[in-house]
Amino acid sequence: MVWYLAVTIQEDRARPGTFFSEFKNGVPSMKKKKEPIPTTKPVRNLFEVISENRKAHYDYFIHDRCEAGVSLMGHEVKSIRERRVNLKDSYVRIMREEAFLLNCHISPYSKIQGHQELDPIRTRKLLLKRSEINRLMGQAGRKGIAIVPLRMYFKKGFVKVEIALGEGKKQYDKRATIKQRIHTRETQSAIKRATRT
């Protein structure tokens, strides 16, 4: 009985967080608990949308989405922070087994100095995995399928572009989309009116 009690006490002493671990040689330990150091850095928004391509949803049926990084110059990133970017007529083309963003307009940075001639619609390389490029190449080869950028955003400080496979809409599809949009708007306004009274 005594031997069993001594063994359990020794095991309790060895185990952290138990009653006996608080004592050192029969005397309570005087260690102070560390307090967390307050951070003074402002918490940055991890996901911040910069520009959206709304025309893509009107012109295409959106199927397969994926995220891509963009190879940019320093002044272009500063312009993007000022939201001086337009994705309206831009598209993605795969050339030499690499993806490129074409016709994306990024205005020159407002506070840039010097006499550089900057092309706002230059071709920019997209950073994708080889498997993603191969999948997009296989899908985009079909008739009526295009790769379109949907939106550009900051994610953890990096500029990302959401691209998708778009199947071109016919004119009657576009009219149906407009009708559906009007119908949903009218139903939402009717629900609001009904809940007010």
C-alpha positions in Angstrom: 0.0 0.0 0.0 2.8 2.4 1.0 4.9 1.4 -2.0 2.0 2.0 -4.4 1.4 5.5 -2.9 5.1 6.4 -3.3 5.1 5.3 -6.9 2.0 7.4 -7.8 3.5 10.5 -6.0 6.7 10.1 -8.0 4.7 9.8 -11.3 2.7 12.9 -10.3 5.9 14.9 -9.6 7.2 14.0 -13.1 4.0 14.9 -14.8 3.7 18.7 -15.6 0.5 20.5 -14.5 -0.2 18.4 -11.4 -0.2 19.4 -7.8 3.3 18.1 -7.1 4.9 19.7 -10.1 4.2 23.1 -8.6 6.6 22.3 -5.7 10.4 22.1 -6.1 12.0 20.1 -3.2 9.0 20.7 -1.0 8.9 24.5 -1.7 6.5 26.1 -4.1 8.1 27.3 -7.3 8.2 31.1 -7.7 8.2 31.2 -11.5 5.9 33.9 -13.0 3.7 33.1 -15.9 4.8 34.9 -19.0 2.3 37.5 -20.2 1.7 37.8 -23.9 3.5 40.7 -25.5 1.0 43.2 -27.0 1.4 43.7 -30.8 1.4 47.3 -32.0 1.2 46.4 -35.7 -2.2 47.0 -37.3 -4.0 43.9 -38.5 -4.1 44.0 -42.3 -7.1 42.7 -44.2 -6.1 39.3 -45.6 -8.5 39.5 -48.6 -9.2 42.8 -50.3 -10.9 42.9 -53.7 -9.4 45.6 -56.1 -11.2 45.2 -59.4 -14.0 43.0 -60.7 -14.8 42.0 -64.3 -18.6 42.2 -64.3 -18.9 42.0 -68.0 -17.4 38.4 -67.9 -20.5 37.2 -66.1 -22.7 38.8 -68.7 -20.8 37.5 -71.7 -19.9 34.0 -70.5 -21.2 31.0 -68.5 -18.5 30.7 -65.9 -17.3 27.1 -65.2 -13.9 26.3 -63.7 -12.3 28.9 -61.4 -8.7 29.0 -60.2 -6.3 31.5 -58.6 -3.2 32.8 -60.2 -0.4 35.1 -59.1 0.7 37.9 -61.4 4.2 39.0 -62.4 4.2 42.8 -61.8 6.6 45.7 -61.6 6.8 47.8 -58.4 5.0 50.9 -59.7 2.2 48.6 -61.0 1.6 47.2 -57.5 1.4 50.8 -56.2 -1.1 51.7 -58.9 -3.2 48.6 -58.0 -3.2 49.8 -54.3 -4.7 53.0 -55.6 -7.3 50.8 -57.5 -6.3 52.1 -60.9 -6.9 48.8 -62.7 -9.5 47.8 -65.3 -10.2 44.1 -66.2 -13.1 44.9 -68.5 -11.6 43.8 -71.9 -8.8 41.6 -70.6 -8.4 37.9 -71.4 -5.9 35.1 -70.7 -3.9 33.4 -73.5 -1.6 30.4 -73.1 1.6 30.7 -75.2 4.7 28.5 -75.1 3.1 26.5 -72.2 2.8 29.7 -70.1 -0.2 31.7 -69.2 -0.3 35.5 -69.9 -2.8 38.2 -69.0 -3.5 40.4 -72.0 -5.2 43.8 -72.4 -5.4 44.4 -68.6 -5.2 48.2 -68.1 -3.1 49.3 -65.1 -2.7 53.1 -65.1 0.8 54.5 -64.3 1.4 55.3 -60.7 0.3 58.9 -59.9 3.5 59.8 -57.9 6.0 58.2 -60.3 9.0 60.4 -61.2 11.2 60.2 -64.2 10.6 60.1 -67.9 9.8 56.4 -68.4 7.4 55.4 -71.2 5.1 52.9 -69.4 2.7 50.7 -71.3 -0.5 50.4 -69.2 -1.8 47.3 -71.2 1.5 45.3 -71.5 1.4 41.5 -71.4 1.8 40.2 -67.8 2.8 36.6 -67.0 0.4 34.6 -64.7 2.0 32.3 -62.1 0.3 28.9 -62.3 1.3 25.3 -61.6 2.1 23.2 -64.6 -0.9 20.9 -63.9 -3.2 23.9 -63.9 -1.8 25.3 -67.2 -2.2 21.9 -68.8 -5.8 21.6 -67.6 -6.6 25.1 -68.9 -4.9 24.4 -72.2 -6.9 21.2 -72.7 -10.2 23.0 -71.9 -9.5 26.2 -73.8 -8.9 24.3 -77.0 -12.6 23.6 -77.4 -14.8 25.8 -79.6 -16.5 28.7 -77.7 -14.4 28.4 -74.6 -12.2 31.3 -73.4 -10.1 31.9 -70.3 -11.3 35.2 -68.6 -10.1 37.0 -65.5 -13.0 37.6 -63.1 -11.4 39.7 -60.4 -8.1 41.0 -59.0 -7.4 41.1 -55.3 -4.8 41.3 -52.6 -4.3 38.1 -50.6 -1.9 38.3 -47.7 -0.1 41.2 -49.4 0.2 39.5 -52.8 -1.7 40.4 -55.9 -3.8 37.5 -57.2 -6.2 37.1 -60.2 -9.1 34.8 -60.2 -9.4 33.3 -63.7 -12.1 31.0 -65.1 -13.2 29.1 -68.1 -16.0 30.9 -69.8 -18.4 29.5 -72.4 -19.7 32.2 -74.7 -23.3 33.1 -74.4 -25.6 33.6 -77.3 -27.8 36.7 -77.6 -30.9 34.9 -76.3 -28.9 33.7 -73.3 -27.9 37.3 -72.5 -31.5 38.4 -72.8 -32.5 35.6 -70.4 -29.8 36.8 -67.9 -31.2 40.3 -68.0 -34.8 39.0 -67.5 -33.6 36.9 -64.5 -31.8 39.9 -63.0 -34.9 42.1 -63.3 -37.1 39.4 -61.9 -34.9 38.8 -58.8 -34.7 42.6 -58.2 -38.5 43.0 -58.4 -39.1 40.1 -56.0 -36.5 41.4 -53.5 -38.1 44.9 -53.5 -41.6 43.3 -53.1 -40.4 41.3 -50.1 -38.9 44.5 -48.6 -42.2 46.4 -49.1 -44.1 43.5 -47.5 -41.8 43.3 -44.4 -42.0 47.1 -43.8 -45.8 47.2 -43.3 
